[in-house]
Amino acid sequence: MTSDDKIKLAFKQKSWNEVQTSNSWKVFKILAELVEGFEKLGRIGPCVSIFGSARTKPESRYFKLAEDIAYQLTQKGYGVITGGGPGIMEAANMGAKKGKGKSVGINIDLPFEQSANLFIDPDKLITFDHFFVRKVMFMKYAQGFIVLPGGFGTLDELFEAMTLIQTQKIGKFPIICVGADYWGGLFDWIKEVMLKKEMNISEEDLDLYTLVDTPEDAVQQIDQFYSKYLLSPNF
């Protein structure tokens, strides 16, 4: 179905029976995805979600950063959750597999870009049709978020985590953005425009995230958080 077809379908008048039938089946499909996610991920223990672009190439320094971060996390006993695809996600699952830690992939069925990488534990791979169900799993089963450079999807995941923490829907888990040269301009805009100029956020909201440049600093932030709250990693 093309983009034009989807737009035309949205404007099409439907009978009450068509609406009821379509919505009922969609609800069942969503419930099935939620149940599968809860059952598979409910026992994985403390994990860190790593976000980043599906388009990042293996020769990129960010690919290597993601791999190193995931490896170091597993050496500390933490599991790694990714979006299950190529790029940064593949690098993180590769690092987790190399470190013999838990390597989780929460994949999404897309017409382009996304196919599950080969470094996910077979019993920890789930493929969703709905982005919002997938994001529920990212947020519900991670006790920390590491964000590497990415596009709109990565920004969506970053701001979802920040919003849930800001509104106290989840605990104040660490959000660590890796790459000052990539994220610096965004965070400058947040501080200068969103906060100072328009006052659309509060001063304390700037504490929702931490900006680092090295794998060691990223893992240290996670480790400090776990130590503070006496959480037990997956040793």
N, C-alpha and C positions, 0 to 999 in steps of 0.2 A: 504494500500500500504506500503510495507516494505521499509527500507532505500535503499536496493539494487535495488528495483524496481524504486525508484525515481532517482537514479543515472543512471540507464539504460535508463529511459525515457528522461533524460537531453541530452543524446548522440544520441537519435533516430532522424533520418532524417525525417522531416515533409514536407508535400507539402505546397505550398503557401496558398492554401485554408484552410488547417488545422491551419496554423499560424494565419491567419487573423481571422478566426472564434474564436479560443481559446483566442487570445488577446483582441478581441472586447468584448467578454462576461466578461473577467476579468476586463476590464476597467469599465464596467457598474456596476459590483459588488463592486469595490473599490469606485466608485462614490456614490453608494447607502449607503455604510458604512460611508463615509464622511458626506453626507447629514444628515443621522440619528444622527450622533454625534453632528454636528453643531446645529441641531434643538433642541436636548434634553439638550445640555450643554450651549447653548448660553445665557440662562437667569439665570444661577445658582448664579451669583455674585462672589465676591472674594473667592477663595478657596485655600487650600493647598494640594498638592499631597504628600501622604505618601507611600514610597516604602519599600519593604522588602520581605523576603523569604516566599514562600508558604509552606515551610516545618517546620516552627517554631511551636513548640508544645505549648499548653496553659500553661504548667508548666514552660516554659522558662521565664526568667526575661525580655527578649526583647518583649515577647507577652504582658506582663503587662505594659512595657514602652510605647508600641504603643497605647494600650488602654488609658493610662493616658494622653498621648500627645493629642490624638484625642479629648478626653473629654475636656481637658483644652482649646483646640482651639475653640470648640463650645461654651464654656462659655465666650469666648472673642468675639463671633459672627461670627466666620469663618466656612465655609464649609470644608468638608474633601473629597478628591478624593483618591480612591485606585484602585488597579488592580482587585478588586472584588472577589478574590479567598480566600482560607484558609490562615492559618498562620498569619503573620504580617498584611496582608490585612484585614482578618476577625477581628483581634483585633482592628484595627483602625476604621473600620465600627461599631464595637460594642461600642467603646468609643463615636463615633459621635452620635449613636442612643441613648445611655445612656444620653448624654448631650442634647438630643432633637434638634440637629443641622442637617444640610444637610449632608446626607451620600450617596456619589456617588460611583458607582462601574463600572469600565471600564474593563469588563471581556474579556478573550480570549478563543476561542474554541481550546482545546488541547486534545490529546489522553490520557493524564495522568495528575495527580495533580489537574488540575484546574476545579472547579465548583463554581458557584456563592454562596457566603455566604448569610446568612439569615438576615443580619443587614443593607442591602442596601435599601434605599427608592425605592419602586417599580417603580416609574416614573423616577428614576435616574440610572437604570441599563441598560447597553448596552453591548452586546456581539459581539466581532469582530472576523473575521477570519484572518485578516492581522495584524501582529505586528506593522508595520510601521504606519498604520492608527490609531491604538490604541495609539501609542506614540505621534502622532500629538495632540490627545485629551488631554493627560497628560500635554503636554507643552503649548498648546494654552490656556487652561482654568484654569491653576494654576498660582498663584502669589507668590509661594514659594514652596520649595521642602524639605521634611524631609525624610532622608534616614536611615533606620535601617538595621541591618545585613541581608545579602541575598547572593544569588549566582550570576550566570552569568547574569540573567535577571535584577537583581537589579543593577549590575555594568553597564549594558547597559543603563539603565534609568539614572543612576547617570552621566555617561560620556556624554550622549546625552544632558542633561541639561547644563553641564559645557561647552560643545562645542558650543551650541547655544548662550550662554552668551558670551563666549570668542570671537566668530565671530560676535557678535552684531546682531544676528538674532532675539533675544528677549532681553528684558530689563534685567538689573542685579538684578534679583530676588534672594532672599536668598536661599542658598543650605546648609542645616544643617544635618550633619552626626552624628548619635547618637551611642555612644559606642567607647571610645578611645582605649579600648583593642582590639576591632575588626578592626577598621579602621586605627589605628596608624601606623602599618607596611606599609600599602599601601601609606599613605601620606608621610611617611619617604622616601619611594622609589621614589615617585614623586619629592620630594624636592632634594634628593641626586643624583639620577640618571637622571631623565628627565630634571631637571633644571640645577644642578651644573655640572654634568659630561657630558651630551650630549647636553645641551642647546636647548632642543626641545620645551620648553615653556619659558615664560617670568616670571620675578619675580612677577609681579602683578597678574599672573594667580593663585598664591597661595592664593589670596584673594577671589577666586571664591567660596570657601567653608569655613564652620565653623564647628569645632568639639566640641561636647558637650557630657555630660553624663546623664543629668537629664531632665525630662519632662519640668520642670520650665525654664531651660535655653533654651531649644528648642523653647518653646512658646514665651519666651521673645525676642528671635531673630526675630521671625515673627512679634511680636507686635511693636518692634522698627522700623522695615521696614515699616509697614503700617502707623505708626505715622509720619515717615519722609516724606512719599509721600502723606500724607493726604488722603489715600484711605479709603473708607467706608466699614466696614465689614457688614455681613448679619444680622444686628440687626432687 
